[in-house]
């Protein structure tokens, strides 16, 4: 972000934000110019009025996180819904359904001529996977992630919604506030992620807000940089600390005016962990 200042001699300067609150000399008349302070965007809730969030994953079967401020005080609690029994049941019934479809199609093999037998066998093989996917998708319950004020879970602040049960190429998520208002949408492409992990963050109107980039191929646990819109301007980082329990630092210090909504930032950080299986 640049700061525009004007000298009384008529000269105009576009300065980097690092000059905020300082003084500079006019190159034309040598007058001292006071550079105004940048306006920091106020967040919707004081708990988000900060640049660093420390995330600690709890030792649990399901994804649960405590979020601390820089002083080590808890400020948020995050939980991803599991629906373990329901979704295991969906897989089991999907496998059974796929087998039934395969058997039904394969039962046609004795009724056709030899040239068609191999085609029917192939269709039976495909039918298994079609039956598995269709039945599993019908029974599967989407795993949403909720962000609460604290671990009592009495006050919901944000919800990250899994948009679809099954997606072949993309994964899509929607961030909503506690009134159900959409704040942002997130998307990743599975094919692109094979080379370098990309997460795209969009405003409700479809404009690109940010891109989170991991390292190439991502064979190890990786860190992310967060770029502003479609530019190469870094506004944040999401880094893992190597400890017994997973700990992460979401650092948005580079976005010193807090133009990027911190509610969206914390949701992006959660997705970079839970959906990348870090």
C-alpha positions as a printed Julia matrix, in Angstrom:
278×3 Matrix{Float64}:
   0.0     0.0     0.0
   1.3     3.47   -0.89
   0.81    6.78    0.91
   0.41    9.89   -1.21
   1.75   13.16    0.25
   1.85   16.64   -1.24
   4.38   19.39   -0.59
   3.36   23.05   -0.54
   5.62   23.59   -3.54
   3.34   21.33   -5.57
   5.5    18.21   -5.58
   3.71   14.92   -4.96
   5.22   11.69   -3.64
   3.89    8.14   -3.46
   5.63    6.56   -0.48
   5.82    3.02    0.82
   3.77    2.32    3.94
   6.99    1.96    5.94
   7.12    5.8     5.99
   3.81    5.97    7.88
   4.04    8.47   10.76
   7.53    9.67    9.76
   8.86   12.79    8.05
  10.55   13.12    4.67
  12.36   15.92    2.84
  10.95   17.34   -0.37
  13.52   16.84   -3.12
  12.53   20.08   -4.83
  12.28   22.64   -2.01
  13.83   20.75    0.91
  10.71   21.28    3.05
  10.01   18.69    5.77
   6.78   16.82    5.06
   4.92   14.9     7.77
   3.68   11.56    6.45
   0.26   10.68    7.9
  -0.33    7.46    9.79
  -2.04    4.67    7.92
  -5.6     3.95    8.95
  -5.89    0.47   10.41
  -9.13   -1.24    9.47
 -11.17   -2.09   12.56
 -12.35   -5.7    12.63
 -15.92   -6.73   13.35
 -14.99   -8.23   16.73
 -12.09   -7.17   18.99
 -10.86  -10.77   19.14
  -9.81  -10.41   15.48
  -8.05   -7.06   15.99
  -4.55   -8.49   15.79
  -1.91   -9.59   13.29
  -0.75  -12.91   14.77
  -2.78  -15.95   15.71
  -1.19  -19.01   17.32
  -3.03  -22.25   16.57
  -2.5   -25.41   18.59
  -4.15  -28.63   17.52
  -5.52  -30.61   20.44
  -4.58  -34.24   20.98
  -7.84  -35.7    19.71
  -9.15  -38.01   16.99
 -10.95  -35.12   15.33
  -9.68  -31.67   14.33
  -9.88  -29.31   17.31
  -7.76  -26.2    17.82
  -7.11  -23.67   20.53
  -6.23  -20.23   19.19
  -4.05  -17.96   21.32
  -2.87  -14.4    21.08
   0.84  -13.53   21.21
   0.73  -13.46   25.01
  -0.45  -17.07   25.13
  -4.03  -16.3    26.16
  -6.83  -18.34   24.54
  -9.05  -16.26   22.28
 -10.87  -18.79   20.05
 -11.8   -22.46   19.84
 -12.15  -24.29   16.52
 -13.79  -27.66   15.88
 -14.31  -29.57   12.68
 -17.38  -31.79   12.72
 -16.53  -35.45   12.26
 -19.72  -37.53   11.71
 -17.4   -40.53   11.88
 -20.02  -43.29   12.27
 -22.33  -41.79    9.65
 -19.56  -41.4     7.06
 -18.07  -44.84    7.7
 -21.57  -46.22    7.21
 -21.78  -44.27    3.93
 -18.54  -45.9     2.71
 -19.74  -49.39    3.7
 -23.13  -49.03    2.03
 -21.44  -47.48   -1.01
 -19.18  -50.53   -1.38
 -22.16  -52.87   -1.03
 -24.16  -50.85   -3.54
 -21.26  -50.82   -5.99
 -20.92  -54.59   -5.75
 -24.64  -55.07   -6.33
 -24.5   -52.91   -9.45
 -21.44  -54.78  -10.69
 -23.15  -58.16  -10.18
 -26.35  -57.02  -11.91
 -24.46  -55.79  -14.97
 -22.19  -58.85  -15.02
 -25.27  -61.11  -14.99
 -25.9   -60.0   -18.58
 -22.64  -61.56  -19.8
 -24.1   -65.08  -20.43
 -26.94  -63.52  -22.42
 -24.84  -61.75  -25.06
 -22.61  -62.83  -27.9
 -18.85  -63.15  -27.46
 -17.89  -59.73  -28.91
 -20.1   -58.02  -26.32
 -18.94  -60.0   -23.3
 -15.8   -57.92  -22.79
 -17.82  -54.69  -23.11
 -20.33  -55.88  -20.5
 -17.45  -56.88  -18.21
 -15.97  -53.39  -18.54
 -19.36  -51.81  -17.84
 -19.71  -53.98  -14.74
 -16.32  -52.78  -13.51
 -17.31  -49.14  -14.12
 -20.7   -49.78  -12.53
 -19.03  -50.69   -9.25
 -17.38  -47.28   -8.97
 -20.49  -45.43  -10.14
 -22.59  -47.19   -7.51
 -19.97  -46.56   -4.84
 -19.72  -42.82   -5.58
 -23.47  -42.22   -5.97
 -24.54  -44.05   -2.81
 -21.65  -42.7    -0.75
 -22.48  -39.14   -1.86
 -26.14  -39.56   -0.92
 -25.35  -40.82    2.58
 -22.19  -38.84    3.34
 -22.61  -35.9     5.72
 -20.54  -32.82    4.99
 -17.9   -31.86    7.55
 -18.24  -28.22    8.44
 -15.84  -26.34   10.71
 -17.08  -24.02   13.46
 -15.15  -21.23   15.17
 -16.34  -20.4    18.7
 -15.54  -17.76   21.28
 -14.18  -20.46   23.62
 -14.29  -24.21   24.22
 -17.7   -24.0    25.91
 -19.04  -23.66   22.34
 -21.88  -21.43   23.52
 -21.11  -18.57   21.1
 -20.56  -19.36   17.44
 -18.57  -16.68   15.61
 -17.83  -18.21   12.2
 -18.6   -21.32   10.2
 -16.6   -22.8     7.31
 -19.09  -24.74    5.19
 -18.12  -27.6     2.88
 -20.09  -26.69   -0.26
 -20.45  -30.11   -1.89
 -20.33  -33.72   -0.79
 -18.32  -34.89   -3.79
 -16.19  -32.87   -6.19
 -13.93  -34.36   -8.81
 -11.47  -31.55   -9.55
 -12.08  -28.77   -7.03
 -12.83  -28.4    -3.34
 -15.06  -25.45   -2.43
 -15.84  -23.9     0.95
 -17.87  -20.92    2.13
 -17.16  -18.8     5.2
 -20.23  -17.45    7.02
 -20.62  -15.3    10.11
 -22.94  -16.19   12.98
 -25.89  -14.69   11.09
 -25.31  -16.84    8.02
 -23.89  -13.97    5.95
 -21.26  -15.07    3.43
 -17.88  -13.44    4.07
 -15.69  -15.31    1.58
 -15.36  -18.4    -0.57
 -12.34  -20.7    -0.82
 -11.33  -23.06   -3.61
  -8.48  -25.4    -4.42
  -7.84  -27.52   -7.51
  -6.64  -31.07   -6.86
  -4.65  -31.27  -10.11
  -2.76  -28.01   -9.54
  -1.99  -29.15   -6.01
   0.04  -32.07   -7.33
   2.67  -29.54   -8.45
   2.21  -26.64   -6.04
  -0.5   -26.12   -3.48
  -2.83  -23.23   -4.31
  -5.77  -21.94   -2.31
  -7.89  -19.17   -3.79
  -9.91  -16.82   -1.61
 -12.8   -14.88   -3.18
 -15.13  -12.15   -1.98
 -18.88  -12.91   -2.15
 -19.04  -10.95   -5.43
 -16.42  -13.25   -6.97
 -13.43  -10.9    -6.89
 -10.11  -12.49   -5.91
  -9.0   -11.47   -2.42
  -5.92  -13.61   -1.88
  -3.97  -16.69   -2.94
  -2.18  -18.99   -0.51
   0.84  -20.72   -2.05
   2.73  -23.7    -0.69
   6.06  -25.01   -1.91
   6.46  -27.19   -4.99
   5.21  -30.8    -4.88
   4.59  -30.56   -1.12
   6.12  -33.87   -0.15
   6.79  -32.63    3.38
   4.75  -30.58    5.78
   4.79  -27.19    4.18
   4.4   -23.53    4.95
   2.3   -21.09    2.96
   2.65  -17.5     1.89
  -0.5   -15.44    1.37
  -0.54  -13.05   -1.6
  -2.84  -10.09   -2.07
  -5.3   -10.68   -4.9
  -3.61  -11.65   -8.13
  -0.39   -9.81   -7.26
   2.96  -10.87   -5.83
   2.5    -8.74   -2.69
   2.88  -10.91    0.41
   0.33  -10.02    3.1
   0.78  -13.01    5.39
   2.31  -16.39    6.19
   1.08  -19.64    7.69
   3.91  -21.6     9.28
   4.14  -24.81   11.26
   6.23  -25.14   14.39
   7.78  -28.59   14.74
   6.55  -29.81   18.12
   4.94  -32.97   19.47
   1.48  -31.5    18.9
   0.86  -29.52   15.73
   1.3   -25.8    16.3
   0.93  -23.09   13.69
   1.48  -19.37   13.41
  -0.77  -17.28   11.19
   1.22  -14.08   10.74
  -0.53  -11.21    8.94
   1.93   -8.52   10.05
   2.73   -7.62    6.43
  -0.88   -6.48    6.03
  -0.32   -3.68    8.53
  -3.54   -1.8     7.71
  -5.59   -4.99    8.15
  -7.3    -4.61    4.79
  -7.57   -8.38    4.67
 -10.39   -9.33    7.05
  -8.85  -11.3     9.89
 -11.94  -13.52   10.07
 -11.18  -14.63    6.54
  -7.5   -15.02    7.4
  -8.14  -17.36   10.35
 -10.56  -19.44    8.24
  -7.95  -19.72    5.49
  -5.37  -20.85    8.05
  -7.69  -23.59    9.31
  -8.28  -24.86    5.76
  -4.54  -24.88    5.04
  -4.19  -27.4     7.84
  -7.35  -29.52    7.89
  -7.78  -29.83    4.12
  -4.1   -30.36    3.36
  -3.84  -33.08    6.04
  -0.67  -31.49    7.36
